[in-house]
Every structure is written in structure tokens, then in C-alpha cells.
């Protein structure tokens, strides 16, 4: 693993929420039925390995902004395999929040504790002498007799899992990728119960660390840089002022750029022209749920030749990846 530590990588700034429904139409996310159970078990196994709690069941309490939205939730709750529970225990949240329509519960939903997960995994890799904490320099990558050479390393394959940096690669630059910026504020809301994730339209309040709350997020495809913006901070401060009936204080503001794809499906598999070069990337806003699933699928493909999901297999872009393909010895 070659990875230079970055304090504001997309993973470290993300909320860690795994939510099976999305959008104003309250649709079930792609592959939700497969992902929810898989992710819970995968993160639990990783937690045992790291001796950390890296995932917990933390359901989302969503407050509809209108009767129309309430009706949409009710309609979805009546569908087979629904993740919507309209029968929320009659608990009064009016001491905490300003709302008109009764909340609904999205269940199950999960929260991944990303920081201890990443820190624990880096520690594990260091213990195996399997981590180079430096920037990956693609110009040093060479190929000889079906071997990958990088500085003093010899390997059979090289796999790009390096987020937005992969889109600048000579091998992957033709992929239909997009850069997507997300921002969040970190707020101190003393006493707010941490047994739920609270959602008010586009604003989500997620238990963070040290009793603080992650409040976000944005989805911006047009941005000047990866830095936090004053406009976003002021917007979330206003929204929290409308939502909360208790004092709060914004103490931090974070931002990062996610590696996304135009069609919102990940890039997984090996280059159609350079079979020694692989990629596991493009997870976008669903990284916490998609990454474990496709990492295992890619591992099975690599070690046992099992098929990749056609919707994720990067060879679906064989034509554009073959254009001006790099030749390097």
C-alpha cells in the first residue's frame, strides 16, 4: 500500500452514513438489498481484527418538510422490501427541533466510524511492513516480463485505489469520471440524543466524535478549489437556526473532493489493454457501502477468476480506454 497521509481526504471528511434510500422520491439505492447485510458483516469482521467498533446500527429519523413528502414516505413504506418505518414510537422531539410533520424512520441504516477504521488499518499495515507513507509517483511505474516494477518493488499487479488522483493517471484519464465536492460543518449541540441520525431535507445531523455533530452535506460539481466556502458555512448555520430549538455552536468546517462517476457506478477491474493495471475507484457518495462489497468482489476476481458485476466492471469502457493507450516498458 502506497498512501501519503492527507488530513482532508474524502474518506476522512465523509459522515460514514450508510443509508438505503435516497432523494426526494425516496427510492431504494442501487443494490441496497445486497449491500446492507454485507456491509454490516464486513465492518464487524474488520472491527474484530482492529479491536475497534467500526460500525453501529444507527437509524435515520427523517422529518418530512411537507404533506406531499409524508405521503411519499407512506407510499414507499407499503412496498415490498421497504426500509421505511412510518410507525415511529410516539416520542416528542419538539423540545429539540422545529417541525410540523411527524418523523419517519429509515431502518436499518448504519454509521461507520471512519477515523478509527482508517487509523487502525494503517497501524495494521505498518505492523506488516506493508505501508509506504509517501506520494505515489506514476512516472516511476515500469513493466517487465509481466511484472510491475516500482522503485525497488516487484509485483504481479498494481491497483489504483487513490480517489480523485486516479483520474489524472495516464492509464485511467479517459474514464467518464467527475470530481464532486462535499462540505460539512462540525457543530457542538450539547445534550442532543446520539441514538439517531437526524435528517431535514438536504441537511443531515450525524453523531461525530467527542460529542460533536457532523452537519452536511453538499454535492457540488462546479467549484474553484477543494477548500471550505463561507457561503456553505453561513447556509448551514441558518438552517440549524431554523431546525434547532436549543443552542449550538459551529466549531469546524471541512471539505473534500469525492471521486465520482458520470453514471454513478464504480470502476472495478483491470485495464483492457494493460492487464497488470487494475482499479477500484469511483465510489462517490456511497463509498462506505460500495467499497467493501466491490473490494471483496475484486479480490475474488483477482485470486479465483470470479466474474465482476457488469455494471461495475471497468471493461465496459474498453473502447475509450483503448484510445491513445500508454505503452511503457
Secondary structure in CASP SS format (residue, H / E / C, confidence):
PFRMAT SS
TARGET T0000
AUTHOR 0000-0000-0000
METHOD secondary structure of the structure
MODEL  1
X C 1.00
X E 1.00
X C 1.00
X C 1.00
X C 1.00
X C 1.00
X C 1.00
X C 1.00
X C 1.00
X H 1.00
X H 1.00
X H 1.00
X H 1.00
X C 1.00
X C 1.00
X C 1.00
X E 1.00
X E 1.00
X C 1.00
X C 1.00
X E 1.00
X E 1.00
X C 1.00
X C 1.00
X C 1.00
X C 1.00
X E 1.00
X E 1.00
X C 1.00
X C 1.00
X C 1.00
X H 1.00
X H 1.00
X H 1.00
X H 1.00
X H 1.00
X H 1.00
X H 1.00
X H 1.00
X H 1.00
X H 1.00
X H 1.00
X H 1.00
X H 1.00
X H 1.00
X H 1.00
X H 1.00
X H 1.00
X H 1.00
X H 1.00
X C 1.00
X C 1.00
X C 1.00
X C 1.00
X E 1.00
X E 1.00
X E 1.00
X C 1.00
X C 1.00
X E 1.00
X E 1.00
X E 1.00
X C 1.00
X C 1.00
X C 1.00
X C 1.00
X H 1.00
X H 1.00
X H 1.00
X H 1.00
X H 1.00
X H 1.00
X H 1.00
X H 1.00
X H 1.00
X H 1.00
X H 1.00
X C 1.00
X C 1.00
X C 1.00
X C 1.00
X C 1.00
X C 1.00
X E 1.00
X E 1.00
X C 1.00
X C 1.00
X C 1.00
X C 1.00
X C 1.00
X C 1.00
X C 1.00
X C 1.00
X C 1.00
X C 1.00
X C 1.00
X E 1.00
X C 1.00
X C 1.00
X C 1.00
X C 1.00
X C 1.00
X C 1.00
X E 1.00
X E 1.00
X E 1.00
X C 1.00
X C 1.00
X C 1.00
X E 1.00
X E 1.00
X E 1.00
X C 1.00
X H 1.00
X H 1.00
X H 1.00
X H 1.00
X H 1.00
X H 1.00
X H 1.00
X H 1.00
X H 1.00
X H 1.00
X H 1.00
X H 1.00
X H 1.00
X H 1.00
X C 1.00
X C 1.00
X C 1.00
X C 1.00
X E 1.00
X C 1.00
X C 1.00
X C 1.00
X C 1.00
X C 1.00
X H 1.00
X H 1.00
X H 1.00
X E 1.00
X E 1.00
X E 1.00
X E 1.00
X C 1.00
X C 1.00
X E 1.00
X E 1.00
X E 1.00
X E 1.00
X C 1.00
X C 1.00
X E 1.00
X E 1.00
X E 1.00
X C 1.00
X C 1.00
X E 1.00
X E 1.00
X E 1.00
X C 1.00
X C 1.00
X H 1.00
X H 1.00
X H 1.00
X H 1.00
X H 1.00
X H 1.00
X C 1.00
X C 1.00
X C 1.00
X C 1.00
X C 1.00
X C 1.00
X C 1.00
X C 1.00
X E 1.00
X E 1.00
X E 1.00
X E 1.00
X E 1.00
X E 1.00
X E 1.00
X E 1.00
X E 1.00
X E 1.00
X E 1.00
X E 1.00
X C 1.00
X C 1.00
X C 1.00
X C 1.00
X C 1.00
X C 1.00
X C 1.00
X C 1.00
X E 1.00
X E 1.00
X E 1.00
X E 1.00
X C 1.00
X C 1.00
X E 1.00
X E 1.00
X E 1.00
X E 1.00
X E 1.00
X C 1.00
X C 1.00
X C 1.00
X C 1.00
X E 1.00
X E 1.00
X E 1.00
X E 1.00
X E 1.00
X C 1.00
X C 1.00
X C 1.00
X E 1.00
X C 1.00
X C 1.00
X C 1.00
X C 1.00
X C 1.00
X C 1.00
X C 1.00
X C 1.00
X C 1.00
X H 1.00
X H 1.00
X H 1.00
X H 1.00
X H 1.00
X H 1.00
X H 1.00
X H 1.00
X H 1.00
X H 1.00
X H 1.00
X H 1.00
X H 1.00
X H 1.00
X E 1.00
X C 1.00
X C 1.00
X C 1.00
X C 1.00
X E 1.00
X E 1.00
X E 1.00
X E 1.00
X E 1.00
X E 1.00
X E 1.00
X E 1.00
X E 1.00
X E 1.00
X E 1.00
X E 1.00
X E 1.00
X C 1.00
X C 1.00
X C 1.00
X C 1.00
X C 1.00
X E 1.00
X E 1.00
X E 1.00
X E 1.00
X C 1.00
X C 1.00
X C 1.00
X C 1.00
X C 1.00
X C 1.00
X E 1.00
X E 1.00
X E 1.00
X E 1.00
X E 1.00
X C 1.00
X C 1.00
X H 1.00
X H 1.00
X H 1.00
X H 1.00
X H 1.00
X H 1.00
X H 1.00
X H 1.00
X H 1.00
X H 1.00
X H 1.00
X H 1.00
X H 1.00
X H 1.00
X H 1.00
X H 1.00
X H 1.00
X H 1.00
X H 1.00
X H 1.00
X H 1.00
X C 1.00
X C 1.00
X C 1.00
X C 1.00
X C 1.00
X C 1.00
X C 1.00
X C 1.00
X E 1.00
X H 1.00
X H 1.00
X H 1.00
X H 1.00
X H 1.00
X H 1.00
X H 1.00
X H 1.00
X H 1.00
X C 1.00
X C 1.00
X C 1.00
X C 1.00
X C 1.00
X C 1.00
X C 1.00
END
